[in-house]
Structure formats: structure tokens, C-alpha cells
């Protein structure tokens, strides 16, 4: 028995009567576990959560090995004194037992699971967690560890693929931005050229000559509209890519938040597209209503 276990207080060292009889029994259970020198993490985790929920540790008075009297005021101090572990370690044990279940936790400990393995297991999707649990139930350390490693590698690859797709999408958007900037520059150039032509020509131009630059400018503006509409669609597709993110579990708070964000994006997109459609319809109706001559489209 190591020095830490030798220094743990015992029931017999209790000085002041305490109404929390259940707490005394639990301390006795802890003492018995330490005496066997095989402290079950699952048992300690259960005792820890019971004591935490009852709050009976507050005001618990005991005699220290050097004969002094001390009163417990915090759960962490109780863990250090009576469980022989830090409060952080007790919380960690409880988290691991809750994550795996008592039987699988004991199996995982037996085959060599460490804190990093539990942390990695927790990041896996539910289906992959079930695969690791099935391997643990067989009690084969090599199979369980290789299953965990394989699924983690699969998860990392999926995350890398998602990042690559995100990077590709960003490059597409950058290219669209470049094209839009080029079209904006072309529009500015054509507009300036049109102004220069007007200034250079003192004589009034014919109606046909005046309309021709308008046609070119309309074509440029039309291309800009198409590019911007395409960008809206790219943003929509990029948002949909995020729904397949491996770290987001269905029905989780993260999934609900993502769905809410997608709904806002969908609403914003619909509002803009509806406005564009309405404006386009109004312009077309006004154009058709104001044509001075009978006009038929070649199509």
C-alpha cells in the first residue's frame, strides 16, 4: 500500500457526529477499496457523483494523520482527502464511465485505454463509437485499439476532405470576385468612353447612334447580374457542404444551430431573388409598354 493510501483518513478517525450517515457509509466503501489496493475507477466515479449530488461532504470533520482537526468545505478537498485523487481526476473518471458504461469502462481500462483514447473516442460519430464498443466487448486489446485508430484516421480524412472542399469553394468565389471586378472595370471604361464620345461630338448624334452604346452597356450589366446570381448559388452550395461536417451530430445543439443559420440564409436569398425578379419584371413591363413602334422578338 503506497504512502498516499496509508494517509487516507478512516471512519474511526471521525471526531464530530455528522447527520450524513450515507456519507459515512460511502467513506467506509472508499476505505475498503483502498485496503484492497485495487481502487475501481467505476466505483469511485459512482461514489463521487453520489456525494456531489447529496452535498453531504460540506462540514464533514475528520482527524488528519498528524492529529489535527479539519473540516471539509469543498468537493475537491473531499476527493483529495478521502478518495485519494484530485477533484479533476474524479470528474474525469465519472465522465469516462458515463461515456463508456461501467462494464465497457472496466474493459477499456484493462486493455490499456488512456485519457487521450477516451477523448478521441468522444469525438467519433455515434455509429463509429458503437463499432469501438463492439470491439471492446470482445476484450481483444489489439482489435479495440486498431478499430479506434482506424476510425480516427477515417474521421481525420473526412475533415481534411471537407477543408479541401472549403478551400476549393473559396477559390471559386475568389475567381468570381475577380471576374466581377474585371466587369466593373469594363463597365467603367465603357461609360467613360461613352462620355468622351459625347463630349467630342458637338453635333447631335442620331437616335440610332445614341442607342448603340446603351446596348453594349446593357450587355455588360447583364453579365454582372449573371455573375452575382451565380455567386449567390455558390454561397448556397457552400452552406450545404457544411451540413455534412463530421463533427456535427444529428439532433445535437450544433445541428440545430446550423439548421437555424441555414434557414436565415435561405430567407435572405429568397428575399434578394424575389426583389430581383420583381424589379426585372417591372422593367420588362415598362419597356414593353413604352415601345413607340410595333415590335416582335426574332425568336
C-alpha positions in Angstrom: 0.0 0.0 0.0 1.5 3.3 -1.0 2.0 6.3 1.3 -1.0 8.2 -0.2 -3.3 5.3 0.7 -1.8 5.0 4.2 -2.5 8.7 4.9 -6.2 8.4 3.9 -8.5 9.1 6.9 -10.6 6.3 8.3 -14.0 6.0 9.8 -12.5 5.5 13.2 -10.8 8.9 13.0 -14.2 10.8 12.7 -14.4 13.2 15.6 -17.7 15.0 15.4 -21.0 13.3 14.8 -22.4 14.2 11.4 -26.0 13.7 10.3 -24.9 12.5 6.8 -25.0 8.7 7.7 -24.9 7.8 4.0 -21.7 9.8 3.6 -20.1 7.8 6.4 -21.0 4.6 4.7 -19.6 5.8 1.4 -16.3 6.8 3.1 -16.3 3.3 4.5 -16.6 1.9 1.0 -13.7 4.1 -0.2 -11.6 2.8 2.8 -12.4 -0.8 1.9 -11.4 -0.2 -1.8 -8.1 1.3 -0.8 -7.4 -1.5 1.6 -7.8 -4.0 -1.3 -5.2 -1.8 -3.2 -7.4 -2.1 -6.3 -9.4 1.1 -6.5 -12.1 0.6 -9.1 -12.4 3.8 -11.2 -16.1 2.9 -11.9 -16.8 2.5 -8.1 -15.0 5.8 -7.3 -16.9 7.6 -10.1 -20.3 6.4 -8.7 -19.3 7.4 -5.1 -18.1 10.8 -6.4 -21.3 11.6 -8.2 -23.5 10.4 -5.2 -21.5 12.6 -2.8 -21.6 15.5 -5.2 -25.4 15.3 -5.6 -26.1 14.9 -1.9 -23.8 17.8 -0.8 -23.1 15.8 2.4 -19.4 16.5 2.2 -19.9 20.1 3.4 -19.0 20.4 7.0 -17.6 16.9 7.3 -15.0 16.9 10.1 -12.2 14.4 10.4 -8.8 14.0 12.2 -5.7 14.2 10.0 -2.8 11.7 10.3 -0.9 14.3 12.4 -3.7 14.6 14.9 -5.2 17.9 13.7 -8.9 18.5 13.1 -10.0 19.6 9.6 -13.4 20.4 8.2 -14.2 19.7 4.6 -15.6 22.7 2.7 -15.2 21.8 -0.9 -15.8 18.7 -3.0 -12.3 18.8 -4.4 -10.9 18.7 -0.9 -13.1 15.8 0.0 -11.8 13.9 -3.2 -8.2 14.6 -2.2 -8.6 13.5 1.4 -11.0 10.5 1.2 -10.8 9.4 -2.4 -7.1 9.9 -2.7 -7.5 11.6 -6.1 -7.8 15.2 -7.2 -11.3 16.6 -7.9 -10.3 17.0 -11.6 -9.4 13.3 -11.8 -12.6 12.2 -10.1 -14.6 14.3 -12.6 -12.6 12.7 -15.4 -13.3 9.2 -14.1 -17.0 10.0 -13.9 -17.0 11.3 -17.5 -15.2 8.2 -18.8 -17.6 5.8 -17.0 -20.6 7.8 -18.3 -19.2 7.7 -21.8 -18.4 4.0 -21.9 -20.8 2.4 -19.4 -19.4 0.6 -16.3 -18.6 -2.8 -17.9 -17.0 -1.4 -21.1 -15.1 1.2 -19.0 -13.5 -1.6 -16.9 -12.7 -3.5 -20.1 -11.2 -0.4 -21.7 -9.1 0.2 -18.6 -7.9 -3.4 -18.6 -6.7 -3.3 -22.2 -4.9 0.0 -21.7 -7.2 2.9 -22.6 -5.7 6.2 -21.6 -7.2 9.7 -21.2 -6.3 10.6 -24.8 -8.1 7.5 -26.0 -11.3 8.4 -24.2 -11.0 12.0 -25.6 -10.6 10.6 -29.1 -13.5 8.2 -28.7 -15.8 11.0 -27.6 -15.1 12.9 -30.9 -16.3 10.0 -33.1 -19.8 9.9 -34.5 -22.3 7.6 -32.7 -22.0 4.8 -35.4 -18.2 4.7 -35.1 -18.5 4.7 -31.3 -20.7 1.6 -31.5 -18.0 -0.1 -33.6 -15.4 0.6 -30.9 -17.8 -0.6 -28.2 -18.3 -3.8 -30.1 -14.6 -4.3 -30.3 -14.2 -3.7 -26.6 -16.9 -6.2 -25.8 -14.6 -8.9 -27.4 -11.9 -8.0 -24.8 -9.2 -8.0 -27.5 -6.9 -5.1 -26.9 -5.3 -5.2 -30.4 -8.7 -5.3 -32.1 -10.2 -2.5 -30.0 -7.2 -0.2 -30.3 -6.8 -0.8 -34.1 -10.6 -0.1 -34.6 -10.3 3.1 -32.7 -7.2 4.2 -34.6 -8.8 3.3 -38.0 -12.0 5.2 -37.2 -10.0 8.2 -36.1 -8.0 8.1 -39.3 -11.2 8.0 -41.3 -12.6 11.0 -39.3 -9.4 13.0 -39.9 -9.6 12.2 -43.6 -13.2 13.3 -43.8 -12.3 16.5 -42.0 -9.3 17.1 -44.4 -11.6 16.5 -47.4 -14.1 19.0 -46.0 -11.3 21.6 -45.6 -10.2 20.9 -49.2 -13.8 21.4 -50.5 -14.0 24.6 -48.5 -10.7 25.8 -50.0 -11.9 24.9 -53.5 -15.1 26.9 -52.8 -13.1 29.9 -51.6 -11.0 29.8 -54.8 -14.2 29.7 -56.9 -15.6 32.7 -55.0 -12.2 34.5 -55.4 -12.4 33.8 -59.2 -15.9 35.1 -59.3 -14.8 38.2 -57.4 -12.0 38.7 -59.8 -14.4 38.4 -62.8 -16.9 40.8 -61.2 -14.1 43.3 -60.6 -13.0 42.9 -64.2 -16.6 43.5 -65.4 -16.9 46.5 -63.2 -13.7 47.9 -64.7 -15.0 47.2 -68.2 -18.3 49.0 -67.4 -16.4 52.0 -66.0 -14.3 52.0 -69.2 -17.3 51.9 -71.5 -19.1 54.5 -69.5 -16.1 56.8 -69.7 -15.7 56.1 -73.4 -19.3 57.0 -73.9 -18.9 60.3 -72.1 -15.8 61.1 -74.1 -17.6 60.4 -77.4 -20.4 62.7 -76.3 -18.0 65.5 -75.4 -16.1 65.0 -78.6 -19.1 65.2 -80.9 -20.5 68.8 -81.0 -23.2 67.8 -83.4 -26.2 66.0 -82.1 -26.0 62.3 -82.8 -28.8 60.3 -84.5 -31.1 58.3 -82.3 -29.6 55.1 -83.6 -26.0 56.2 -82.8 -27.1 57.2 -79.3 -28.8 53.8 -78.7 -25.8 51.7 -79.7 -23.7 52.4 -76.6 -26.7 51.6 -74.4 -26.9 48.2 -75.9 -23.2 47.5 -75.1 -23.7 48.8 -71.5 -26.8 46.7 -71.0 -24.8 43.6 -72.1 -22.1 44.3 -69.6 -24.6 44.9 -66.8 -26.4 41.7 -67.8 -23.1 39.8 -67.4 -22.6 41.3 -64.0 -26.1 40.2 -62.9 -25.4 36.7 -64.1 -22.1 36.5 -62.2 -23.7 37.8 -59.0 -26.5 35.4 -59.2 -24.0 32.6 -59.8 -22.2 33.8 -56.6 -25.4 33.6 -54.6 -25.8 30.0 -55.8 -22.1 29.2 -54.9 -22.7 30.5 -51.4 -25.8 28.4 -51.1 -23.8 25.3 -52.2 -21.0 26.2 -49.8 -23.5 26.4 -46.9 -25.0 23.0 -47.8 -21.5 21.5 -47.7 -21.3 22.3 -44.0 -24.3 20.1 -43.2 -22.0 17.1 -43.9 -19.4 18.2 -41.4 -18.2 15.1 -39.4 -18.1 16.9 -36.1 -21.9 17.8 -36.2 -24.1 15.1 -34.8 -27.8 14.9 -35.9 -30.3 16.3 -33.4 -27.4 17.9 -31.5 -27.4 21.6 -30.4 -24.7 22.3 -33.1 -27.0 20.7 -35.7 -30.0 22.8 -34.5 -27.8 26.0 -34.6 -26.6 25.1 -38.2 -30.2 24.5 -39.3 -31.3 27.9 -37.9 -28.4 29.6 -39.7 -29.3 27.8 -43.0 -32.9 28.9 -42.6 -31.7 32.6 -42.2 -29.5 32.2 -45.3 -32.4 30.7 -47.2 -34.7 33.6 -46.2 -32.1 36.2 -47.1 -31.5 34.5 -50.5 -35.3 34.3 -51.2 -35.8 37.9 -50.3 -33.0 39.1 -52.7 -34.0 36.8 -55.6 -37.7 37.9 -55.2 -36.7 41.5 -55.3 -34.5 40.9 -58.4 -37.3 39.0 -60.1 -39.8 41.8 -59.2 -37.6 44.5 -60.5 -36.8 42.6 -63.7 -40.5 42.1 -64.3 -41.3 45.7 -63.7 -38.5 46.9 -66.1 -39.7 44.4 -68.8 -43.3 45.5 -68.4 -42.4 49.2 -68.6 -40.2 48.5 -71.6 -42.9 46.7 -73.4 -45.5 49.4 -72.5 -43.3 52.3 -73.8 -42.1 50.9 -77.2 -43.1 53.5 -79.7 -43.3 51.0 -82.6 -44.8 47.6 -83.0 -42.1 45.2 -82.0 -41.7 41.5 -82.4 -38.8 39.4 -81.0 -36.9 37.5 -83.6 -37.4 34.3 -81.5 
